């Protein structure tokens, strides 16, 4: 009986790991690009660098900010369009990224900054 319970526990833990958080399409370096129909980029952080636990923003005319610890919430990433939410240390600090493809996204805020993967 112990062997059966152990086998079931192992199978459940493997299944839970396989069903965990989907791959994060944000990881990498992103550069701001003009929105469709525009010729210039608005006031957008660029580049933005995402790792599995941090984001680093560089605002126009400034040095890169120190990396900020973040959490990612990706509903699904196997099809596009999709959305990834980024939260900081508080729930008040969050951003929403809308992906039209794996290499193109928009920061869904007042600036509607468009980005391409580098």
RAMO-V78402 format. One line per field, one symbol per residue. phi: phi as a letter, one per 20 degrees, with the letter a starting at -180 (. if undefined). psi: psi as a letter, one per 20 degrees, with the letter a starting at -180 (. if undefined). burial: b if it has 16 or more other ideal C-beta (glycine too) atoms within 10 Angstrom, else e. A space follows every 50 residues. Layout:
BEGIN
phi: ???
psi: ???
burial: ???
END
This chain:
BEGIN
phi: .fffffffffffffffffefgfgeffgpdcdfcffgnddceffcfafddd dfccccdcegmcfgffgdfccdcdfbceccfbccdddefcffebccddde bfdbbcfebfflfeccfe
psi: hhhggggggggghggghhjaprqoihpappppqqrpirirpanqpprppp aiirqpqoqpjrqpqqppprqpoogqjiqqqrqpppqbiqihnqqpppph rijprpomahilpqqqq.
burial: eeeeeeeeeeeeeeeeeeeeeeebbbeeebebeebeeeeebeebbbebbb eeeebbbeeeeeeeeeeeebebebeebeeeebebebeeeeeeeebebebe eeebbbbeeeeebbbeee
END
